[in-house]
Amino acid sequence: MKKNILITGGTGFVGANFVHRLAKEGYKPTVFIRKKSNLWRLKNIVSKIHILETDLQNTKLLSRQVSRIKPSHIFHLAVYGAQQSIQKDIIQTYTQNILSSVNLMEVCCKQGFQQYVNIGSSSEYGLKKSAMKEADILQPINHYGATKAAISLAASVFSTTYRLPISTLRLFSPYGYWEDRRRFIPTLILDAINGKRAELSRPSYVRDFIFIDDVIDALVHFLTSKKHYNEVFNIGSGKQYTLQQVVDEVQDISSNKLKVTWNDRKSNQLEPTFWKADITKTKKQLNWKPRISLKQGLQKTYQWILRNKNLYETK
């Protein structure tokens, strides 16, 4: 059966990697973009995809477009506020995330589909003292996490109300190709390559880093799997790493001596002392598990950035 794939957020880090994978595997997805979106991540594959400008908050326009496309699989990755040091507009965080997501789900549910995948975030969980499970109480500690939690709950209601297969994938800390240069790992690698001093927060801060190829494997699963109704799945490595551990790994990879200044950047939110995904459910129900270790992922990312350094010099 032909798959009409619709993707929002396809110009972003995770979305662009997904679009690249689909194009490589012979799919020609439709990518919804906002007006004046920066297509730098998609420039070399624009002939292999359908790009359509839209406004996710414009119900009439969205309804016409979805009716025309008739997507069988929808992947909703569009988001605002994930980079909280840059995307600081609180009102826009709520309106763009929640209203756009609810509008898209409503329009798509009325049209019907084979599978709808909502991309959530580990930020929904808030501070926990043990590995985060999908059934944990959501206690977000920032506005971005609050909006993502609201969207996850809305997705559950839509799936139940319409009896349609909608799932949420809660991503932990993806890294890899095409990531914004202002993020932790690209900043660290570029500073290592250029021999510059990296100004970072605290070495003890922790994250569950997951390589982008493993994330995309989980997304691709939904194109051929059975339908998943009202489900949530964690997508993480299931391991916790400190920022110092990442710095040490990059130092081992780089031929340049890595110079780091800690504490120069103040965190704009409460920092957890524990941050790790419980991926037991994901392994069992999706038959998925991360394949790439942190060392391997950082090596791949380092070499990719080294080859594509020109992309970051213009950012």
C-alpha positions as CSV (number, residue, x, y, z in Angstrom):
1,M,0.0,0.0,0.0
2,K,1.3,3.5,-0.9
3,K,2.4,5.5,2.0
4,N,1.6,9.2,1.9
5,I,3.8,10.6,4.7
6,L,3.2,14.0,6.2
7,I,5.9,15.6,8.4
8,T,5.8,18.8,10.4
9,G,9.0,20.2,11.7
10,G,11.0,18.7,8.9
11,T,13.4,21.6,8.8
12,G,14.5,21.1,12.4
13,F,17.3,18.8,13.7
14,V,15.3,15.6,14.2
15,G,12.8,16.2,11.5
16,A,15.5,16.9,8.8
17,N,17.3,13.7,9.7
18,F,14.0,11.8,9.4
19,V,13.3,13.4,6.0
20,H,16.9,12.5,4.8
21,R,16.3,8.9,5.8
22,L,13.0,8.7,4.1
23,A,14.4,10.2,0.9
24,K,17.3,7.8,1.0
25,E,14.9,4.8,1.3
26,G,12.8,6.0,-1.7
27,Y,9.9,7.7,0.0
28,K,8.8,11.2,-1.1
29,P,7.2,12.7,2.0
30,T,5.3,16.0,2.2
31,V,7.0,18.4,4.5
32,F,4.9,21.2,6.0
33,I,7.0,24.3,6.6
34,R,6.3,27.7,8.0
35,K,6.7,30.9,6.0
36,K,10.3,31.9,5.7
37,S,11.6,28.6,7.1
38,N,15.3,28.1,6.8
39,L,15.9,25.1,4.5
40,W,19.6,24.7,5.0
41,R,19.2,21.2,6.3
42,L,17.1,20.1,3.3
43,K,18.8,22.0,0.4
44,N,20.4,18.9,-1.1
45,I,17.2,16.8,-1.2
46,V,14.5,19.3,-2.1
47,S,13.9,17.5,-5.4
48,K,13.2,14.3,-3.6
49,I,10.5,15.6,-1.3
50,H,7.3,17.7,-1.4
51,I,7.6,21.0,0.4
52,L,4.4,22.8,1.3
53,E,4.1,26.1,3.1
54,T,1.3,26.1,5.8
55,D,0.1,27.6,9.0
56,L,-0.8,24.9,11.6
57,Q,-3.1,27.4,13.4
58,N,-5.1,28.2,10.2
59,T,-7.8,25.5,10.3
60,K,-9.3,26.2,6.9
61,L,-5.9,26.1,5.1
62,L,-4.8,23.1,7.0
63,S,-8.0,21.2,6.3
64,R,-7.7,21.9,2.6
65,Q,-4.1,20.7,2.5
66,V,-4.6,17.6,4.5
67,S,-7.7,16.7,2.5
68,R,-5.7,17.0,-0.7
69,I,-2.7,15.1,0.6
70,K,-4.7,12.3,2.4
71,P,-1.7,11.3,4.5
72,S,-1.5,7.7,5.7
73,H,1.2,8.5,8.3
74,I,1.7,11.8,10.1
75,F,4.8,12.6,12.1
76,H,4.4,15.8,14.1
77,L,7.8,17.2,15.0
78,A,7.1,21.0,14.8
79,V,8.0,22.7,18.0
80,Y,8.9,26.0,19.6
81,G,10.8,26.5,22.8
82,A,13.1,23.5,22.8
83,Q,16.1,25.8,22.8
84,Q,15.0,27.8,25.8
85,S,18.1,30.1,25.8
86,I,17.1,31.2,22.2
87,Q,13.3,30.7,21.9
88,K,12.2,32.7,24.9
89,D,8.7,33.9,24.0
90,I,6.5,32.1,26.6
91,I,3.2,33.0,24.9
92,Q,4.5,31.7,21.6
93,T,5.7,28.6,23.3
94,Y,2.1,27.8,24.4
95,T,0.2,29.0,21.4
96,Q,2.5,27.6,18.8
97,N,3.0,24.2,20.5
98,I,-0.4,23.4,21.9
99,L,-2.8,25.1,19.5
100,S,-0.9,24.0,16.4
101,S,-0.7,20.4,17.7
102,V,-4.4,20.2,18.6
103,N,-5.4,21.8,15.3
104,L,-3.3,19.3,13.4
105,M,-4.7,16.3,15.3
106,E,-8.3,17.5,14.9
107,V,-7.9,18.0,11.2
108,C,-6.1,14.7,10.6
109,C,-8.5,12.7,12.8
110,K,-11.4,13.9,10.7
111,Q,-9.6,12.9,7.6
112,G,-8.4,9.5,9.0
113,F,-5.0,7.9,8.8
114,Q,-3.0,4.7,9.4
115,Q,-0.7,6.1,12.1
116,Y,-0.1,9.4,13.8
117,V,3.2,9.9,15.7
118,N,3.5,12.9,18.1
119,I,7.0,13.8,19.2
120,G,7.1,14.4,22.9
121,S,10.0,15.2,25.2
122,S,11.6,13.9,28.4
123,S,11.0,17.4,29.7
124,E,7.4,16.3,30.4
125,Y,8.6,14.2,33.3
126,G,10.3,16.9,35.4
127,L,12.6,15.9,38.2
128,K,12.7,12.2,39.1
129,K,14.8,10.1,41.3
130,S,14.8,6.9,39.1
131,A,14.7,6.0,35.5
132,M,11.7,7.7,33.9
133,K,8.8,5.4,32.8
134,E,6.0,6.2,30.5
135,A,3.4,5.8,33.2
136,D,5.2,8.3,35.6
137,I,3.3,11.4,36.7
138,L,4.2,14.3,34.5
139,Q,5.7,17.2,36.5
140,P,7.4,19.5,34.1
141,I,9.6,22.3,35.5
142,N,9.6,24.6,32.5
143,H,7.1,26.0,30.0
144,Y,8.4,23.9,27.1
145,G,7.9,20.7,29.1
146,A,4.4,21.9,30.2
147,T,3.3,22.3,26.6
148,K,4.7,19.0,25.5
149,A,2.9,17.3,28.5
150,A,-0.3,19.0,27.4
151,I,0.1,17.8,23.9
152,S,0.8,14.2,25.0
153,L,-2.4,14.2,27.1
154,A,-4.3,15.7,24.2
155,A,-3.0,13.0,21.9
156,S,-4.2,10.3,24.3
157,V,-7.7,11.9,24.3
158,F,-7.8,12.2,20.5
159,S,-6.8,8.6,20.1
160,T,-9.5,7.4,22.5
161,T,-12.2,9.7,21.2
162,Y,-11.7,8.9,17.5
163,R,-10.4,5.4,18.1
164,L,-7.4,6.1,15.9
165,P,-3.8,5.0,16.3
166,I,-1.9,8.0,17.9
167,S,1.3,7.5,19.8
168,T,3.8,9.8,21.5
169,L,7.5,9.2,21.4
170,R,9.2,11.0,24.3
171,L,12.7,11.8,23.1
172,F,15.5,12.3,25.6
173,S,18.6,14.1,24.4
174,P,19.2,13.4,20.7
175,Y,22.5,14.5,19.1
176,G,24.1,14.0,15.8
177,Y,24.1,15.2,12.2
178,W,22.5,18.6,11.4
179,E,22.1,19.7,15.1
180,D,22.1,23.4,15.7
181,R,25.6,24.7,16.3
182,R,24.5,26.4,19.5
183,R,23.6,23.2,21.2
184,F,26.0,21.5,23.6
185,I,27.6,18.8,21.5
186,P,28.0,20.8,18.2
187,T,29.5,23.7,20.2
188,L,31.9,21.3,21.9
189,I,33.0,19.6,18.7
190,L,33.3,22.9,16.7
191,D,35.4,24.4,19.4
192,A,37.6,21.3,19.5
193,I,38.1,21.5,15.7
194,N,38.8,25.2,15.7
195,G,41.0,25.1,18.8
196,K,38.7,27.5,20.7
197,R,37.9,27.5,24.3
198,A,34.5,25.9,25.0
199,E,32.4,27.8,27.6
200,L,30.0,25.3,29.2
201,S,27.7,25.1,32.3
202,R,28.6,22.5,34.9
203,P,30.5,19.2,34.5
204,S,28.1,17.4,36.8
205,Y,25.0,18.1,34.8
206,V,23.4,14.9,33.4
207,R,21.5,13.8,30.4
208,D,20.4,10.7,28.6
209,F,22.1,11.2,25.2
210,I,20.7,9.2,22.3
211,F,22.3,9.2,18.8
212,I,20.1,10.6,16.0
213,D,20.2,7.4,13.9
214,D,18.7,5.4,16.7
215,V,15.9,8.0,17.1
216,I,15.2,7.8,13.3
217,D,15.1,4.0,13.5
218,A,12.3,4.3,16.0
219,L,10.3,6.7,13.8
220,V,10.8,4.5,10.7
221,H,9.4,1.6,12.7
222,F,5.9,3.2,12.6
223,L,5.8,3.0,8.8
224,T,5.7,-0.8,8.8
225,S,4.5,-1.8,12.3
226,K,1.1,-2.7,13.6
227,K,-1.0,0.2,14.6
228,H,-0.3,1.6,18.1
229,Y,-3.3,3.2,19.8
230,N,-2.9,5.7,22.7
231,E,0.6,4.7,23.5
232,V,3.7,6.5,24.8
233,F,7.2,5.3,24.2
234,N,10.5,6.6,25.7
235,I,13.3,7.0,23.1
236,G,16.6,7.3,25.0
237,S,19.8,5.3,25.5
238,G,18.7,4.1,29.0
239,K,22.0,5.5,30.3
240,Q,23.0,8.6,32.1
241,Y,26.0,10.7,31.2
242,T,27.6,13.8,32.8
243,L,28.7,16.7,30.6
244,Q,32.2,15.9,31.8
245,Q,32.0,12.4,30.3
246,V,31.0,13.9,26.9
247,V,33.9,16.3,27.1
248,D,36.3,13.5,27.8
249,E,35.0,11.5,24.9
250,V,35.3,14.4,22.5
251,Q,38.9,15.0,23.8
252,D,39.8,11.4,23.0
253,I,38.4,11.9,19.4
254,S,39.9,15.3,18.7
255,S,43.5,15.8,17.6
256,N,43.4,19.3,19.3
257,K,43.7,19.9,23.0
258,L,40.2,20.7,24.2
259,K,40.1,23.8,26.3
260,V,37.0,24.1,28.6
261,T,35.8,26.8,30.9
262,W,33.0,25.6,33.2
263,N,30.3,27.7,34.9
264,D,30.4,30.5,32.3
265,R,26.9,29.7,31.2
266,K,24.2,29.9,33.8
267,S,21.4,27.3,33.4
268,N,18.0,28.9,32.9
269,Q,16.2,26.1,34.7
270,L,16.5,23.7,37.6
271,E,19.0,21.0,36.7
272,P,18.3,17.4,37.5
273,T,20.8,15.1,39.4
274,F,19.2,12.1,37.7
275,W,18.0,11.9,34.1
276,K,17.6,8.5,32.4
277,A,15.0,6.8,30.3
278,D,13.5,3.5,31.2
279,I,13.2,1.9,27.7
280,T,11.9,-1.5,28.8
281,K,8.5,-0.9,27.2
282,T,10.0,0.5,24.0
283,K,12.3,-2.5,23.6
284,K,9.4,-4.9,24.1
285,Q,6.6,-3.3,22.1
286,L,8.6,-1.7,19.3
287,N,11.3,-4.3,19.1
288,W,13.7,-1.3,19.2
289,K,16.9,-0.6,21.1
290,P,19.7,1.9,20.7
291,R,22.5,0.5,18.5
292,I,25.1,3.3,18.8
293,S,27.1,3.9,21.9
294,L,28.0,7.4,23.1
295,K,31.6,6.9,21.9
296,Q,30.5,5.7,18.5
297,G,27.9,8.4,18.2
298,L,30.3,11.2,19.1
299,Q,32.8,9.8,16.6
300,K,30.2,9.8,13.8
301,T,29.1,13.3,14.8
302,Y,32.7,14.7,15.0
303,Q,33.6,13.3,11.5
304,W,30.3,14.6,10.0
305,I,30.8,18.1,11.4
306,L,34.4,18.0,10.2
307,R,33.3,17.2,6.7
308,N,30.5,19.7,6.8
309,K,32.1,22.5,8.7
310,N,31.1,25.0,6.0
311,L,27.5,24.6,7.0
312,Y,28.2,25.8,10.5
313,E,30.4,28.7,9.4
314,T,27.4,30.4,7.8
315,K,25.0,29.9,10.7
